[in-house]
Amino acid sequence: MSRAQVERTSTLGKILTQIRLEAKMTTKQISEASNVSSTLISGYERGVIEPRYHSLEKVLDVFGYEIEIVRK
């Protein structure tokens, strides 16, 4: 992973964590609602895994967000 990818993934992880905490949900609850494994969601939040577009879309859909929120 390049430095830019690491920074982007880390920032994305912070956004996802913030959204999840504001919704008062666990990674397990998000996993069940989105059909994305809790291990992957945890990896996204920690910035060690860069999510695929479709998976990210499914996770954000749980919160009623569209993918554009993380592009800003």
CHARMM-style PDB file with segment names, atoms N, HN, CA, C and O in Angstrom:
ATOM      1  N   MET     1       0.852  -1.172   0.000  1.00  0.00      PROA
ATOM      2  CA  MET     1       0.000   0.000   0.000  1.00  0.00      PROA
ATOM      3  C   MET     1       0.895   1.232   0.000  1.00  0.00      PROA
ATOM      4  O   MET     1       1.847   1.308   0.777  1.00  0.00      PROA
ATOM      5  N   SER     2       0.599   2.194  -0.863  1.00  0.00      PROA
ATOM      6  HN  SER     2      -0.174   2.133  -1.494  1.00  0.00      PROA
ATOM      7  CA  SER     2       1.384   3.418  -0.909  1.00  0.00      PROA
ATOM      8  C   SER     2       1.052   4.311   0.287  1.00  0.00      PROA
ATOM      9  O   SER     2       0.055   4.096   0.977  1.00  0.00      PROA
ATOM     10  N   ARG     3       1.888   5.300   0.518  1.00  0.00      PROA
ATOM     11  HN  ARG     3       2.697   5.475  -0.043  1.00  0.00      PROA
ATOM     12  CA  ARG     3       1.662   6.227   1.631  1.00  0.00      PROA
ATOM     13  C   ARG     3       0.317   6.937   1.493  1.00  0.00      PROA
ATOM     14  O   ARG     3      -0.391   7.118   2.484  1.00  0.00      PROA
ATOM     15  N   ALA     4      -0.038   7.338   0.280  1.00  0.00      PROA
ATOM     16  HN  ALA     4       0.537   7.191  -0.525  1.00  0.00      PROA
ATOM     17  CA  ALA     4      -1.323   8.008   0.041  1.00  0.00      PROA
ATOM     18  C   ALA     4      -2.489   7.072   0.357  1.00  0.00      PROA
ATOM     19  O   ALA     4      -3.491   7.496   0.931  1.00  0.00      PROA
ATOM     20  N   GLN     5      -2.356   5.803  -0.017  1.00  0.00      PROA
ATOM     21  HN  GLN     5      -1.541   5.459  -0.484  1.00  0.00      PROA
ATOM     22  CA  GLN     5      -3.414   4.833   0.279  1.00  0.00      PROA
ATOM     23  C   GLN     5      -3.546   4.624   1.781  1.00  0.00      PROA
ATOM     24  O   GLN     5      -4.657   4.507   2.300  1.00  0.00      PROA
ATOM     25  N   VAL     6      -2.417   4.576   2.481  1.00  0.00      PROA
ATOM     26  HN  VAL     6      -1.515   4.671   2.060  1.00  0.00      PROA
ATOM     27  CA  VAL     6      -2.438   4.408   3.933  1.00  0.00      PROA
ATOM     28  C   VAL     6      -3.129   5.596   4.589  1.00  0.00      PROA
ATOM     29  O   VAL     6      -3.960   5.413   5.478  1.00  0.00      PROA
ATOM     30  N   GLU     7      -2.797   6.808   4.162  1.00  0.00      PROA
ATOM     31  HN  GLU     7      -2.122   6.957   3.440  1.00  0.00      PROA
ATOM     32  CA  GLU     7      -3.420   8.002   4.737  1.00  0.00      PROA
ATOM     33  C   GLU     7      -4.919   8.037   4.449  1.00  0.00      PROA
ATOM     34  O   GLU     7      -5.713   8.362   5.331  1.00  0.00      PROA
ATOM     35  N   ARG     8      -5.305   7.705   3.227  1.00  0.00      PROA
ATOM     36  HN  ARG     8      -4.660   7.440   2.510  1.00  0.00      PROA
ATOM     37  CA  ARG     8      -6.721   7.692   2.851  1.00  0.00      PROA
ATOM     38  C   ARG     8      -7.483   6.633   3.648  1.00  0.00      PROA
ATOM     39  O   ARG     8      -8.590   6.883   4.125  1.00  0.00      PROA
ATOM     40  N   THR     9      -6.887   5.460   3.786  1.00  0.00      PROA
ATOM     41  HN  THR     9      -5.987   5.258   3.398  1.00  0.00      PROA
ATOM     42  CA  THR     9      -7.518   4.377   4.531  1.00  0.00      PROA
ATOM     43  C   THR     9      -7.658   4.740   6.001  1.00  0.00      PROA
ATOM     44  O   THR     9      -8.681   4.446   6.619  1.00  0.00      PROA
ATOM     45  N   SER    10      -6.647   5.373   6.559  1.00  0.00      PROA
ATOM     46  HN  SER    10      -5.816   5.612   6.057  1.00  0.00      PROA
ATOM     47  CA  SER    10      -6.693   5.799   7.959  1.00  0.00      PROA
ATOM     48  C   SER    10      -7.784   6.828   8.180  1.00  0.00      PROA
ATOM     49  O   SER    10      -8.526   6.747   9.158  1.00  0.00      PROA
ATOM     50  N   THR    11      -7.889   7.800   7.277  1.00  0.00      PROA
ATOM     51  HN  THR    11      -7.286   7.866   6.482  1.00  0.00      PROA
ATOM     52  CA  THR    11      -8.927   8.829   7.374  1.00  0.00      PROA
ATOM     53  C   THR    11     -10.306   8.206   7.234  1.00  0.00      PROA
ATOM     54  O   THR    11     -11.223   8.553   7.978  1.00  0.00      PROA
ATOM     55  N   LEU    12     -10.455   7.307   6.309  1.00  0.00      PROA
ATOM     56  HN  LEU    12      -9.710   7.025   5.705  1.00  0.00      PROA
ATOM     57  CA  LEU    12     -11.722   6.605   6.114  1.00  0.00      PROA
ATOM     58  C   LEU    12     -12.100   5.850   7.386  1.00  0.00      PROA
ATOM     59  O   LEU    12     -13.257   5.862   7.805  1.00  0.00      PROA
ATOM     60  N   GLY    13     -11.124   5.202   7.986  1.00  0.00      PROA
ATOM     61  HN  GLY    13     -10.184   5.193   7.645  1.00  0.00      PROA
ATOM     62  CA  GLY    13     -11.369   4.474   9.225  1.00  0.00      PROA
ATOM     63  C   GLY    13     -11.878   5.374  10.330  1.00  0.00      PROA
ATOM     64  O   GLY    13     -12.779   4.997  11.079  1.00  0.00      PROA
ATOM     65  N   LYS    14     -11.306   6.558  10.436  1.00  0.00      PROA
ATOM     66  HN  LYS    14     -10.573   6.864   9.827  1.00  0.00      PROA
ATOM     67  CA  LYS    14     -11.750   7.517  11.457  1.00  0.00      PROA
ATOM     68  C   LYS    14     -13.189   7.953  11.201  1.00  0.00      PROA
ATOM     69  O   LYS    14     -13.978   8.090  12.135  1.00  0.00      PROA
ATOM     70  N   ILE    15     -13.522   8.168   9.944  1.00  0.00      PROA
ATOM     71  HN  ILE    15     -12.881   8.057   9.184  1.00  0.00      PROA
ATOM     72  CA  ILE    15     -14.890   8.565   9.584  1.00  0.00      PROA
ATOM     73  C   ILE    15     -15.871   7.450   9.939  1.00  0.00      PROA
ATOM     74  O   ILE    15     -16.915   7.700  10.541  1.00  0.00      PROA
ATOM     75  N   LEU    16     -15.529   6.224   9.561  1.00  0.00      PROA
ATOM     76  HN  LEU    16     -14.680   6.021   9.071  1.00  0.00      PROA
ATOM     77  CA  LEU    16     -16.419   5.097   9.851  1.00  0.00      PROA
ATOM     78  C   LEU    16     -16.595   4.895  11.354  1.00  0.00      PROA
ATOM     79  O   LEU    16     -17.701   4.630  11.824  1.00  0.00      PROA
ATOM     80  N   THR    17     -15.506   5.021  12.101  1.00  0.00      PROA
ATOM     81  HN  THR    17     -14.607   5.236  11.718  1.00  0.00      PROA
ATOM     82  CA  THR    17     -15.593   4.877  13.558  1.00  0.00      PROA
ATOM     83  C   THR    17     -16.497   5.945  14.149  1.00  0.00      PROA
ATOM     84  O   THR    17     -17.336   5.652  15.001  1.00  0.00      PROA
ATOM     85  N   GLN    18     -16.329   7.180  13.701  1.00  0.00      PROA
ATOM     86  HN  GLN    18     -15.647   7.418  13.009  1.00  0.00      PROA
ATOM     87  CA  GLN    18     -17.139   8.279  14.211  1.00  0.00      PROA
ATOM     88  C   GLN    18     -18.630   8.047  13.915  1.00  0.00      PROA
ATOM     89  O   GLN    18     -19.476   8.231  14.790  1.00  0.00      PROA
ATOM     90  N   ILE    19     -18.938   7.647  12.698  1.00  0.00      PROA
ATOM     91  HN  ILE    19     -18.251   7.497  11.987  1.00  0.00      PROA
ATOM     92  CA  ILE    19     -20.327   7.386  12.314  1.00  0.00      PROA
ATOM     93  C   ILE    19     -20.902   6.255  13.173  1.00  0.00      PROA
ATOM     94  O   ILE    19     -22.028   6.347  13.661  1.00  0.00      PROA
ATOM     95  N   ARG    20     -20.120   5.193  13.349  1.00  0.00      PROA
ATOM     96  HN  ARG    20     -19.206   5.117  12.952  1.00  0.00      PROA
ATOM     97  CA  ARG    20     -20.593   4.044  14.127  1.00  0.00      PROA
ATOM     98  C   ARG    20     -20.846   4.426  15.581  1.00  0.00      PROA
ATOM     99  O   ARG    20     -21.872   4.057  16.151  1.00  0.00      PROA
ATOM    100  N   LEU    21     -19.915   5.164  16.183  1.00  0.00      PROA
ATOM    101  HN  LEU    21     -19.082   5.464  15.719  1.00  0.00      PROA
ATOM    102  CA  LEU    21     -20.072   5.555  17.581  1.00  0.00      PROA
ATOM    103  C   LEU    21     -21.259   6.494  17.776  1.00  0.00      PROA
ATOM    104  O   LEU    21     -21.980   6.388  18.768  1.00  0.00      PROA
ATOM    105  N   GLU    22     -21.460   7.406  16.838  1.00  0.00      PROA
ATOM    106  HN  GLU    22     -20.874   7.492  16.033  1.00  0.00      PROA
ATOM    107  CA  GLU    22     -22.613   8.304  16.922  1.00  0.00      PROA
ATOM    108  C   GLU    22     -23.925   7.529  16.828  1.00  0.00      PROA
ATOM    109  O   GLU    22     -24.926   7.919  17.430  1.00  0.00      PROA
ATOM    110  N   ALA    23     -23.915   6.437  16.076  1.00  0.00      PROA
ATOM    111  HN  ALA    23     -23.102   6.121  15.587  1.00  0.00      PROA
ATOM    112  CA  ALA    23     -25.110   5.596  15.941  1.00  0.00      PROA
ATOM    113  C   ALA    23     -25.242   4.617  17.115  1.00  0.00      PROA
ATOM    114  O   ALA    23     -26.236   3.901  17.229  1.00  0.00      PROA
ATOM    115  N   LYS    24     -24.230   4.597  17.979  1.00  0.00      PROA
ATOM    116  HN  LYS    24     -23.422   5.178  17.887  1.00  0.00      PROA
ATOM    117  CA  LYS    24     -24.206   3.690  19.147  1.00  0.00      PROA
ATOM    118  C   LYS    24     -24.390   2.233  18.727  1.00  0.00      PROA
ATOM    119  O   LYS    24     -25.210   1.496  19.275  1.00  0.00      PROA
ATOM    120  N   MET    25     -23.588   1.850  17.729  1.00  0.00      PROA
ATOM    121  HN  MET    25     -22.922   2.448  17.283  1.00  0.00      PROA
ATOM    122  CA  MET    25     -23.638   0.486  17.207  1.00  0.00      PROA
ATOM    123  C   MET    25     -22.275  -0.180  17.365  1.00  0.00      PROA
ATOM    124  O   MET    25     -21.243   0.489  17.411  1.00  0.00      PROA
ATOM    125  N   THR    26     -22.291  -1.496  17.446  1.00  0.00      PROA
ATOM    126  HN  THR    26     -23.129  -2.040  17.409  1.00  0.00      PROA
ATOM    127  CA  THR    26     -21.054  -2.270  17.465  1.00  0.00      PROA
ATOM    128  C   THR    26     -20.718  -2.710  16.043  1.00  0.00      PROA
ATOM    129  O   THR    26     -21.554  -2.647  15.141  1.00  0.00      PROA
ATOM    130  N   THR    27     -19.486  -3.151  15.865  1.00  0.00      PROA
ATOM    131  HN  THR    27     -18.807  -3.202  16.597  1.00  0.00      PROA
ATOM    132  CA  THR    27     -19.121  -3.666  14.544  1.00  0.00      PROA
ATOM    133  C   THR    27     -19.943  -4.909  14.221  1.00  0.00      PROA
ATOM    134  O   THR    27     -20.258  -5.158  13.057  1.00  0.00      PROA
ATOM    135  N   LYS    28     -20.289  -5.680  15.231  1.00  0.00      PROA
ATOM    136  HN  LYS    28     -20.032  -5.478  16.177  1.00  0.00      PROA
ATOM    137  CA  LYS    28     -21.122  -6.873  15.006  1.00  0.00      PROA
ATOM    138  C   LYS    28     -22.507  -6.480  14.494  1.00  0.00      PROA
ATOM    139  O   LYS    28     -23.032  -7.118  13.582  1.00  0.00      PROA
ATOM    140  N   GLN    29     -23.098  -5.444  15.068  1.00  0.00      PROA
ATOM    141  HN  GLN    29     -22.672  -4.925  15.809  1.00  0.00      PROA
ATOM    142  CA  GLN    29     -24.420  -4.992  14.623  1.00  0.00      PROA
ATOM    143  C   GLN    29     -24.367  -4.492  13.178  1.00  0.00      PROA
ATOM    144  O   GLN    29     -25.265  -4.767  12.382  1.00  0.00      PROA
ATOM    145  N   ILE    30     -23.309  -3.761  12.856  1.00  0.00      PROA
ATOM    146  HN  ILE    30     -22.579  -3.538  13.502  1.00  0.00      PROA
ATOM    147  CA  ILE    30     -23.151  -3.266  11.481  1.00  0.00      PROA
ATOM    148  C   ILE    30     -22.965  -4.440  10.535  1.00  0.00      PROA
ATOM    149  O   ILE    30     -23.520  -4.465   9.437  1.00  0.00      PROA
ATOM    150  N   SER    31     -22.182  -5.404  10.975  1.00  0.00      PROA
ATOM    151  HN  SER    31     -21.731  -5.383  11.868  1.00  0.00      PROA
ATOM    152  CA  SER    31     -21.941  -6.590  10.163  1.00  0.00      PROA
ATOM    153  C   SER    31     -23.246  -7.304   9.835  1.00  0.00      PROA
ATOM    154  O   SER    31     -23.489  -7.674   8.687  1.00  0.00      PROA
ATOM    155  N   GLU    32     -24.068  -7.491  10.833  1.00  0.00      PROA
ATOM    156  HN  GLU    32     -23.870  -7.190  11.766  1.00  0.00      PROA
ATOM    157  CA  GLU    32     -25.344  -8.183  10.625  1.00  0.00      PROA
ATOM    158  C   GLU    32     -26.274  -7.395   9.706  1.00  0.00      PROA
ATOM    159  O   GLU    32     -26.995  -7.980   8.898  1.00  0.00      PROA
ATOM    160  N   ALA    33     -26.256  -6.071   9.830  1.00  0.00      PROA
ATOM    161  HN  ALA    33     -25.670  -5.596  10.487  1.00  0.00      PROA
ATOM    162  CA  ALA    33     -27.143  -5.236   9.015  1.00  0.00      PROA
ATOM    163  C   ALA    33     -26.644  -5.063   7.581  1.00  0.00      PROA
ATOM    164  O   ALA    33     -27.443  -4.859   6.668  1.00  0.00      PROA
ATOM    165  N   SER    34     -25.328  -5.144   7.380  1.00  0.00      PROA
ATOM    166  HN  SER    34     -24.679  -5.310   8.122  1.00  0.00      PROA
ATOM    167  CA  SER    34     -24.760  -4.871   6.057  1.00  0.00      PROA
ATOM    168  C   SER    34     -24.306  -6.116   5.312  1.00  0.00      PROA
ATOM    169  O   SER    34     -24.044  -6.067   4.110  1.00  0.00      PROA
ATOM    170  N   ASN    35     -24.214  -7.239   6.031  1.00  0.00      PROA
ATOM    171  HN  ASN    35     -24.427  -7.279   7.007  1.00  0.00      PROA
ATOM    172  CA  ASN    35     -23.682  -8.473   5.463  1.00  0.00      PROA
ATOM    173  C   ASN    35     -22.211  -8.332   5.058  1.00  0.00      PROA
ATOM    174  O   ASN    35     -21.760  -8.950   4.093  1.00  0.00      PROA
ATOM    175  N   VAL    36     -21.477  -7.514   5.807  1.00  0.00      PROA
ATOM    176  HN  VAL    36     -21.844  -7.012   6.591  1.00  0.00      PROA
ATOM    177  CA  VAL    36     -20.029  -7.371   5.666  1.00  0.00      PROA
ATOM    178  C   VAL    36     -19.453  -7.864   6.993  1.00  0.00      PROA
ATOM    179  O   VAL    36     -19.950  -7.476   8.050  1.00  0.00      PROA
ATOM    180  N   SER    37     -18.430  -8.697   6.968  1.00  0.00      PROA
ATOM    181  HN  SER    37     -18.026  -9.012   6.109  1.00  0.00      PROA
ATOM    182  CA  SER    37     -17.938  -9.303   8.205  1.00  0.00      PROA
ATOM    183  C   SER    37     -17.434  -8.248   9.197  1.00  0.00      PROA
ATOM    184  O   SER    37     -16.892  -7.214   8.807  1.00  0.00      PROA
ATOM    185  N   SER    38     -17.625  -8.533  10.471  1.00  0.00      PROA
ATOM    186  HN  SER    38     -18.066  -9.373  10.788  1.00  0.00      PROA
ATOM    187  CA  SER    38     -17.178  -7.600  11.512  1.00  0.00      PROA
ATOM    188  C   SER    38     -15.656  -7.480  11.516  1.00  0.00      PROA
ATOM    189  O   SER    38     -15.122  -6.439  11.898  1.00  0.00      PROA
ATOM    190  N   THR    39     -14.960  -8.521  11.100  1.00  0.00      PROA
ATOM    191  HN  THR    39     -15.394  -9.366  10.790  1.00  0.00      PROA
ATOM    192  CA  THR    39     -13.497  -8.469  10.994  1.00  0.00      PROA
ATOM    193  C   THR    39     -13.081  -7.434   9.949  1.00  0.00      PROA
ATOM    194  O   THR    39     -12.151  -6.658  10.168  1.00  0.00      PROA
ATOM    195  N   LEU    40     -13.778  -7.432   8.814  1.00  0.00      PROA
ATOM    196  HN  LEU    40     -14.533  -8.062   8.636  1.00  0.00      PROA
ATOM    197  CA  LEU    40     -13.473  -6.430   7.776  1.00  0.00      PROA
ATOM    198  C   LEU    40     -13.797  -5.026   8.267  1.00  0.00      PROA
ATOM    199  O   LEU    40     -13.008  -4.102   8.068  1.00  0.00      PROA
ATOM    200  N   ILE    41     -14.941  -4.860   8.899  1.00  0.00      PROA
ATOM    201  HN  ILE    41     -15.582  -5.610   9.061  1.00  0.00      PROA
ATOM    202  CA  ILE    41     -15.333  -3.540   9.387  1.00  0.00      PROA
ATOM    203  C   ILE    41     -14.305  -3.024  10.392  1.00  0.00      PROA
ATOM    204  O   ILE    41     -13.923  -1.854  10.350  1.00  0.00      PROA
ATOM    205  N   SER    42     -13.865  -3.890  11.283  1.00  0.00      PROA
ATOM    206  HN  SER    42     -14.175  -4.840  11.317  1.00  0.00      PROA
ATOM    207  CA  SER    42     -12.831  -3.512  12.249  1.00  0.00      PROA
ATOM    208  C   SER    42     -11.535  -3.109  11.536  1.00  0.00      PROA
ATOM    209  O   SER    42     -10.883  -2.135  11.914  1.00  0.00      PROA
ATOM    210  N   GLY    43     -11.178  -3.862  10.510  1.00  0.00      PROA
ATOM    211  HN  GLY    43     -11.708  -4.653  10.203  1.00  0.00      PROA
ATOM    212  CA  GLY    43      -9.984  -3.535   9.727  1.00  0.00      PROA
ATOM    213  C   GLY    43     -10.102  -2.199   9.022  1.00  0.00      PROA
ATOM    214  O   GLY    43      -9.132  -1.446   8.941  1.00  0.00      PROA
ATOM    215  N   TYR    44     -11.291  -1.902   8.511  1.00  0.00      PROA
ATOM    216  HN  TYR    44     -12.079  -2.513   8.578  1.00  0.00      PROA
ATOM    217  CA  TYR    44     -11.525  -0.600   7.867  1.00  0.00      PROA
ATOM    218  C   TYR    44     -11.314   0.519   8.891  1.00  0.00      PROA
ATOM    219  O   TYR    44     -10.636   1.510   8.621  1.00  0.00      PROA
ATOM    220  N   GLU    45     -11.908   0.336  10.065  1.00  0.00      PROA
ATOM    221  HN  GLU    45     -12.459  -0.470  10.285  1.00  0.00      PROA
ATOM    222  CA  GLU    45     -11.828   1.371  11.098  1.00  0.00      PROA
ATOM    223  C   GLU    45     -10.395   1.580  11.585  1.00  0.00      PROA
ATOM    224  O   GLU    45      -9.996   2.707  11.878  1.00  0.00      PROA
ATOM    225  N   ARG    46      -9.629   0.507  11.672  1.00  0.00      PROA
ATOM    226  HN  ARG    46      -9.953  -0.408  11.434  1.00  0.00      PROA
ATOM    227  CA  ARG    46      -8.245   0.618  12.135  1.00  0.00      PROA
ATOM    228  C   ARG    46      -7.298   1.086  11.035  1.00  0.00      PROA
ATOM    229  O   ARG    46      -6.137   1.401  11.297  1.00  0.00      PROA
ATOM    230  N   GLY    47      -7.797   1.129   9.813  1.00  0.00      PROA
ATOM    231  HN  GLY    47      -8.740   0.873   9.600  1.00  0.00      PROA
ATOM    232  CA  GLY    47      -6.983   1.604   8.698  1.00  0.00      PROA
ATOM    233  C   GLY    47      -6.020   0.571   8.155  1.00  0.00      PROA
ATOM    234  O   GLY    47      -5.059   0.927   7.473  1.00  0.00      PROA
ATOM    235  N   VAL    48      -6.256  -0.710   8.441  1.00  0.00      PROA
ATOM    236  HN  VAL    48      -7.037  -0.999   8.995  1.00  0.00      PROA
ATOM    237  CA  VAL    48      -5.358  -1.745   7.945  1.00  0.00      PROA
ATOM    238  C   VAL    48      -5.903  -2.449   6.708  1.00  0.00      PROA
ATOM    239  O   VAL    48      -5.182  -3.191   6.042  1.00  0.00      PROA
ATOM    240  N   ILE    49      -7.166  -2.215   6.406  1.00  0.00      PROA
ATOM    241  HN  ILE    49      -7.752  -1.612   6.947  1.00  0.00      PROA
ATOM    242  CA  ILE    49      -7.789  -2.784   5.209  1.00  0.00      PROA
ATOM    243  C   ILE    49      -8.508  -1.669   4.461  1.00  0.00      PROA
ATOM    244  O   ILE    49      -9.273  -0.905   5.050  1.00  0.00      PROA
ATOM    245  N   GLU    50      -8.257  -1.584   3.166  1.00  0.00      PROA
ATOM    246  HN  GLU    50      -7.635  -2.204   2.688  1.00  0.00      PROA
ATOM    247  CA  GLU    50      -8.973  -0.618   2.348  1.00  0.00      PROA
ATOM    248  C   GLU    50     -10.206  -1.315   1.782  1.00  0.00      PROA
ATOM    249  O   GLU    50     -10.083  -2.314   1.073  1.00  0.00      PROA
ATOM    250  N   PRO    51     -11.396  -0.793   2.092  1.00  0.00      PROA
ATOM    251  CA  PRO    51     -12.613  -1.479   1.660  1.00  0.00      PROA
ATOM    252  C   PRO    51     -12.841  -1.387   0.155  1.00  0.00      PROA
ATOM    253  O   PRO    51     -12.473  -0.407  -0.492  1.00  0.00      PROA
ATOM    254  N   ARG    52     -13.447  -2.415  -0.368  1.00  0.00      PROA
ATOM    255  HN  ARG    52     -13.746  -3.211   0.158  1.00  0.00      PROA
ATOM    256  CA  ARG    52     -13.898  -2.369  -1.758  1.00  0.00      PROA
ATOM    257  C   ARG    52     -15.131  -1.470  -1.803  1.00  0.00      PROA
ATOM    258  O   ARG    52     -15.856  -1.324  -0.819  1.00  0.00      PROA
ATOM    259  N   TYR    53     -15.342  -0.885  -2.953  1.00  0.00      PROA
ATOM    260  HN  TYR    53     -14.753  -1.004  -3.752  1.00  0.00      PROA
ATOM    261  CA  TYR    53     -16.436   0.067  -3.121  1.00  0.00      PROA
ATOM    262  C   TYR    53     -17.765  -0.509  -2.664  1.00  0.00      PROA
ATOM    263  O   TYR    53     -18.486   0.130  -1.897  1.00  0.00      PROA
ATOM    264  N   HSD    54     -18.098  -1.708  -3.126  1.00  0.00      PROA
ATOM    265  HN  HSD    54     -17.513  -2.227  -3.749  1.00  0.00      PROA
ATOM    266  CA  HSD    54     -19.397  -2.304  -2.831  1.00  0.00      PROA
ATOM    267  C   HSD    54     -19.569  -2.555  -1.327  1.00  0.00      PROA
ATOM    268  O   HSD    54     -20.647  -2.329  -0.779  1.00  0.00      PROA
ATOM    269  N   SER    55     -18.516  -3.017  -0.671  1.00  0.00      PROA
ATOM    270  HN  SER    55     -17.640  -3.200  -1.117  1.00  0.00      PROA
ATOM    271  CA  SER    55     -18.587  -3.258   0.773  1.00  0.00      PROA
ATOM    272  C   SER    55     -18.779  -1.955   1.533  1.00  0.00      PROA
ATOM    273  O   SER    55     -19.585  -1.887   2.460  1.00  0.00      PROA
ATOM    274  N   LEU    56     -18.054  -0.940   1.149  1.00  0.00      PROA
ATOM    275  HN  LEU    56     -17.400  -0.996   0.395  1.00  0.00      PROA
ATOM    276  CA  LEU    56     -18.182   0.360   1.799  1.00  0.00      PROA
ATOM    277  C   LEU    56     -19.589   0.914   1.603  1.00  0.00      PROA
ATOM    278  O   LEU    56     -20.179   1.486   2.520  1.00  0.00      PROA
ATOM    279  N   GLU    57     -20.106   0.739   0.415  1.00  0.00      PROA
ATOM    280  HN  GLU    57     -19.627   0.274  -0.329  1.00  0.00      PROA
ATOM    281  CA  GLU    57     -21.468   1.192   0.111  1.00  0.00      PROA
ATOM    282  C   GLU    57     -22.485   0.504   1.024  1.00  0.00      PROA
ATOM    283  O   GLU    57     -23.402   1.150   1.529  1.00  0.00      PROA
ATOM    284  N   LYS    58     -22.324  -0.806   1.235  1.00  0.00      PROA
ATOM    285  HN  LYS    58     -21.579  -1.331   0.824  1.00  0.00      PROA
ATOM    286  CA  LYS    58     -23.249  -1.558   2.086  1.00  0.00      PROA
ATOM    287  C   LYS    58     -23.153  -1.099   3.547  1.00  0.00      PROA
ATOM    288  O   LYS    58     -24.171  -0.979   4.229  1.00  0.00      PROA
ATOM    289  N   VAL    59     -21.941  -0.845   4.021  1.00  0.00      PROA
ATOM    290  HN  VAL    59     -21.114  -0.942   3.467  1.00  0.00      PROA
ATOM    291  CA  VAL    59     -21.759  -0.389   5.402  1.00  0.00      PROA
ATOM    292  C   VAL    59     -22.385   0.991   5.589  1.00  0.00      PROA
ATOM    293  O   VAL    59     -23.114   1.212   6.556  1.00  0.00      PROA
ATOM    294  N   LEU    60     -22.114   1.907   4.690  1.00  0.00      PROA
ATOM    295  HN  LEU    60     -21.522   1.728   3.904  1.00  0.00      PROA
ATOM    296  CA  LEU    60     -22.655   3.265   4.813  1.00  0.00      PROA
ATOM    297  C   LEU    60     -24.170   3.281   4.685  1.00  0.00      PROA
ATOM    298  O   LEU    60     -24.833   4.127   5.285  1.00  0.00      PROA
ATOM    299  N   ASP    61     -24.718   2.365   3.919  1.00  0.00      PROA
ATOM    300  HN  ASP    61     -24.179   1.678   3.432  1.00  0.00      PROA
ATOM    301  CA  ASP    61     -26.163   2.280   3.749  1.00  0.00      PROA
ATOM    302  C   ASP    61     -26.867   1.989   5.082  1.00  0.00      PROA
ATOM    303  O   ASP    61     -28.000   2.424   5.292  1.00  0.00      PROA
ATOM    304  N   VAL    62     -26.209   1.268   5.965  1.00  0.00      PROA
ATOM    305  HN  VAL    62     -25.289   0.915   5.795  1.00  0.00      PROA
ATOM    306  CA  VAL    62     -26.773   0.975   7.284  1.00  0.00      PROA
ATOM    307  C   VAL    62     -27.089   2.279   8.025  1.00  0.00      PROA
ATOM    308  O   VAL    62     -28.064   2.354   8.773  1.00  0.00      PROA
ATOM    309  N   PHE    63     -26.267   3.292   7.813  1.00  0.00      PROA
ATOM    310  HN  PHE    63     -25.475   3.231   7.205  1.00  0.00      PROA
ATOM    311  CA  PHE    63     -26.426   4.577   8.496  1.00  0.00      PROA
ATOM    312  C   PHE    63     -27.220   5.599   7.679  1.00  0.00      PROA
ATOM    313  O   PHE    63     -27.474   6.712   8.139  1.00  0.00      PROA
ATOM    314  N   GLY    64     -27.602   5.211   6.478  1.00  0.00      PROA
ATOM    315  HN  GLY    64     -27.395   4.307   6.104  1.00  0.00      PROA
ATOM    316  CA  GLY    64     -28.347   6.128   5.621  1.00  0.00      PROA
ATOM    317  C   GLY    64     -27.469   7.118   4.876  1.00  0.00      PROA
ATOM    318  O   GLY    64     -27.950   8.142   4.391  1.00  0.00      PROA
ATOM    319  N   TYR    65     -26.160   6.808   4.784  1.00  0.00      PROA
ATOM    320  HN  TYR    65     -25.769   5.976   5.178  1.00  0.00      PROA
ATOM    321  CA  TYR    65     -25.229   7.674   4.063  1.00  0.00      PROA
ATOM    322  C   TYR    65     -24.945   7.111   2.688  1.00  0.00      PROA
ATOM    323  O   TYR    65     -25.040   5.906   2.456  1.00  0.00      PROA
ATOM    324  N   GLU    66     -24.595   8.004   1.786  1.00  0.00      PROA
ATOM    325  HN  GLU    66     -24.518   8.983   1.975  1.00  0.00      PROA
ATOM    326  CA  GLU    66     -24.136   7.578   0.470  1.00  0.00      PROA
ATOM    327  C   GLU    66     -22.621   7.673   0.446  1.00  0.00      PROA
ATOM    328  O   GLU    66     -22.023   8.344   1.287  1.00  0.00      PROA
ATOM    329  N   ILE    67     -22.014   7.018  -0.495  1.00  0.00      PROA
ATOM    330  HN  ILE    67     -22.499   6.473  -1.178  1.00  0.00      PROA
ATOM    331  CA  ILE    67     -20.558   6.905  -0.560  1.00  0.00      PROA
ATOM    332  C   ILE    67     -19.866   8.277  -0.655  1.00  0.00      PROA
ATOM    333  O   ILE    67     -18.708   8.407  -0.257  1.00  0.00      PROA
ATOM    334  N   GLU    68     -20.551   9.283  -1.167  1.00  0.00      PROA
ATOM    335  HN  GLU    68     -21.492   9.178  -1.490  1.00  0.00      PROA
ATOM    336  CA  GLU    68     -19.947  10.605  -1.334  1.00  0.00      PROA
ATOM    337  C   GLU    68     -19.492  11.228  -0.014  1.00  0.00      PROA
ATOM    338  O   GLU    68     -18.613  12.089  -0.019  1.00  0.00      PROA
ATOM    339  N   ILE    69     -20.071  10.810   1.116  1.00  0.00      PROA
ATOM    340  HN  ILE    69     -20.785  10.110   1.120  1.00  0.00      PROA
ATOM    341  CA  ILE    69     -19.695  11.399   2.399  1.00  0.00      PROA
ATOM    342  C   ILE    69     -18.220  11.169   2.708  1.00  0.00      PROA
ATOM    343  O   ILE    69     -17.603  12.001   3.374  1.00  0.00      PROA
ATOM    344  N   VAL    70     -17.647  10.085   2.251  1.00  0.00      PROA
ATOM    345  HN  VAL    70     -18.148   9.409   1.710  1.00  0.00      PROA
ATOM    346  CA  VAL    70     -16.253   9.804   2.549  1.00  0.00      PROA
ATOM    347  C   VAL    70     -15.314  10.323   1.467  1.00  0.00      PROA
ATOM    348  O   VAL    70     -14.096  10.214   1.609  1.00  0.00      PROA
ATOM    349  N   ARG    71     -15.840  10.868   0.421  1.00  0.00      PROA
ATOM    350  HN  ARG    71     -16.830  10.956   0.306  1.00  0.00      PROA
ATOM    351  CA  ARG    71     -15.002  11.429  -0.649  1.00  0.00      PROA
ATOM    352  C   ARG    71     -14.643  12.876  -0.392  1.00  0.00      PROA
ATOM    353  O   ARG    71     -13.756  13.419  -1.050  1.00  0.00      PROA
ATOM    354  N   LYS    72     -15.320  13.514   0.561  1.00  0.00      PROA
ATOM    355  HN  LYS    72     -16.040  13.073   1.096  1.00  0.00      PROA
ATOM    356  CA  LYS    72     -15.085  14.935   0.819  1.00  0.00      PROA
ATOM    357  C   LYS    72     -13.888  15.156   1.674  1.00  0.00      PROA
ATOM    358  OT1 LYS    72     -13.552  16.299   1.984  1.00  0.00      PROA
TER     359      LYS     72
END
